[in-house]
Amino acid sequence: MPEVGDADFETEVLASELPVLVEFTADWCPPCRQMAPVLSALADEEGERLKVVQLNVDHNPGTTNAYKVLSMPTFMVFRDGEPVRSMVGARPKRRLLEELADVL
């Protein structure tokens, strides 16, 4: 899973041609680790329509604070440089796809 940080968030996420699903994650977060295979599968299946990246909240406080992320995992979808959807907590791939249907 590609990682982004404070330094390249604007280039990789905000300036992306595709919608971007960002997982705000942390090494100490068990539900975040649980989501890794789900996000990898999603990236493989939807790679033409959606970019999927991770941002480690412990290493990137600037972006984490800018978007007021308090719980992990938090998923945010960005389109045209703006957050258009925010979801908190682990979920099965089927539910994640349902919640992303209107942004894909």
N, C-alpha and C positions, 0 to 999 in steps of 0.2 A: 504494500500500500504506500503510495507516495506521501511524503511528509512535506508540509509547508510550515513556515514560521513567520515571525514578525517581519523579517527582512524581505521575504519574497511573497507575502500574502497578497499585496496589491497586484503584482504581476501574474501570479499563478491562479488567483481566485477572482479578484475584482475585475481584471481585464480579460478574463477567459471568454472565448467565443461561445463555449457550451455552458449550460447551467452547471454549477459545482456544488456537490454535497460535501460539506466539511464536517468531519467528526472531531469535536473537541474532546480530547482523551487524556489519560494520565497512566503512567506505568503502574501505579498502585491501585488501579480501578478494575476489579474483576469483571463487572459487566462490559467494560470497554474491551477487554481481552476476548470476552464471549462474542462480541460483535465482529471481530476480525475476519472470520471465515464468511460471515454474511456479507460484509462490505467487499471482500475480494470477489465473491460470486457476483454481486451486483455490478462491480466495476467491469468484470468480464462480459456480463450479459448486456449491459447498457452503455458500454464504453463509447459507442457512436453518438449517444444522445446526452450522456451525463459524465462529468469528470468527478471522481471520488478521491478525496485526500484526507489526511489526518493532521491535526495540529495538537502538539503536546502542550497542555495548559501550564505545566510547571516551567517549561523552557521558553514560553512565549506569552508573558503576562500582558504585553501591550495590546495584542489582538484580543486576548481573552477578556480583558477589562473593557475594551472598546465595544464589544458586543454583549457585555454584562452576563457572561457565562458563569454560572454558579454551581451547576451540577454536571457530573460526568456519567455517561456520555451525553453530550448535547450534540444534536445534528442540526446544521443550518444549511439551507439551500440558498445559494446566491445566483442571481440572474442579472446580467447587465450591471454588475457592481453593487447590487442591493440585496440585502437578505429578504427572501420572499416566503420562507417557511422555517419554523424552528420546532424541534421535537426533542424531548428529554427522556432518556432511559432506553435500555436495551429493548429490542423487539424482534420478532421473527421476520425473515426476509419477506414473506408474503404480506405482512402488515406494512412493512417499510415501503414496499412497492405500491401498495394501495395509497399510502399517504403521499407518495411522490407522483402519483398518476397525473395530477393536474399541472405539475411543473415540468414534466418530461415532454 
